[in-house]
Amino acid sequence: MSYESLLAQRLVPYVAGEQPKQQKMIKLNTNEHPYGCSPSVKTAIQKEMDQLRLYPDTEATALREAIAETEGLKAEEIFCGNGSDEVLAFSFAAFFAGKDVYAPEITYSFYPVYANLFGVHYHPCVMNPDFSVNLDALKQGGPIVLANPNAPTSLWLDTDQLESLALYTQSIDEILLIDEAYAAFAPETAKRLLCMDNVLIVRTFSKSHGLAGLRVGYAMGNPRLINALRRVRDSFNSYPVDRLAQAGARAAVLDTEWTHSTVNRIIQTRDHCYMTWKASGFSVMKSATNFLFIKVASDDAAPVQRRLRENGILVRHFNSEKLRPYLRITVGTEDDMEQVTRELLNMEC
Ligand SMILES: *Cc1c(COP(=O)(O)O)cnc(C)c1O
């Protein structure tokens, strides 16, 4: 006998990175932005505080219009949700429920969790030995989901490569879902594929706009796909993006200058670290994200993660067979990264 439903019993929840109670830790375990959001976000949120008596705009119209304007799209091609995690969950429900879905074996570990929740048959597909995505392995007769750049590998496919997946899925009347959580840190976005009616791109304000705490993400795609997401949303919660989140995210979108300059600074720090670590003999993936994936052990990086933690630095370790020798280290400030480099070099000898 159990009070829980069969559904609840068979859930296998996602495990998020630790949020430490002590403030003093250098926090490089959940890919947050080291410099924070545009100062205009706070002003916009302050102003919105007077309106909290009223429900928010269910369609987040002003925010969608601002996103559409910066992206060169129409507002009807944008859907906003409570973090991109929610937008991804709605996408699994809207496009994948009951189907066989294909994803690279190493990718964002929330996908199999959503699949389990929504009755999706999730198929992890083999990758190349260097952890790059094997495109042909994904073409198995169903819709495809992938993160590009990928996590936690930090590697990136160019848009021509993604186009072959888009054409393939289109030929079998299925969608290609591209999770662009890290696209701001990559050489290009796959946005030009949005001219195809079966491509949905999901983005977040958490990584590139310094707003992980505000919980806003969005999808871009053909209005028919967007309508499917709205139908799922309105079967779950009509107001997933609250007033403060809509106002704050809109201010962040409008301050493109802040986004570009802070993202560029993160990219510079990242590339500097990459070269330093490589020159010190570490095997590091060439990152197109705001984190670095580095091999720090021959079999298990867990002891290195623990030692970093004892020295006040939090990083992420994944305890799966292929990822066990690696650590995923978020790119922090220049000072943060100097400290990490010092610790890594100390441990080597
Ligand atoms: C961080 C991340 C997300 C989730 O972003 P939120 O908007 O904070 O929910 C989605 N996909 C990938 C690949 C991520 O790394």
PDBQT file of the ligand as one rigid body, heavy atoms in Angstrom, charges set to zero:
ROOT
HETATM    1  C1  LIG A 401      20.720  25.658 -17.270  1.00  0.00    +0.000 C 
HETATM    2  C2  LIG A 401      20.112  24.876 -18.371  1.00  0.00    +0.000 A 
HETATM    3  C3  LIG A 401      18.738  24.882 -18.579  1.00  0.00    +0.000 A 
HETATM    4  C4  LIG A 401      17.770  25.472 -17.586  1.00  0.00    +0.000 C 
HETATM    5  O1  LIG A 401      17.683  26.809 -17.575  1.00  0.00    +0.000 OA
HETATM    6  P1  LIG A 401      16.609  27.540 -16.668  1.00  0.00    +0.000 P 
HETATM    7  O2  LIG A 401      16.072  28.569 -17.582  1.00  0.00    +0.000 OA
HETATM    8  O3  LIG A 401      17.348  28.093 -15.518  1.00  0.00    +0.000 OA
HETATM    9  O4  LIG A 401      15.544  26.567 -16.267  1.00  0.00    +0.000 OA
HETATM   10  C5  LIG A 401      18.237  24.233 -19.687  1.00  0.00    +0.000 A 
HETATM   11  N1  LIG A 401      19.046  23.552 -20.511  1.00  0.00    +0.000 NA
HETATM   12  C6  LIG A 401      20.360  23.483 -20.321  1.00  0.00    +0.000 A 
HETATM   13  C7  LIG A 401      21.214  22.713 -21.274  1.00  0.00    +0.000 C 
HETATM   14  C8  LIG A 401      20.939  24.137 -19.241  1.00  0.00    +0.000 A 
HETATM   15  O5  LIG A 401      22.244  24.024 -19.014  1.00  0.00    +0.000 OA
ENDROOT
TORSDOF 0
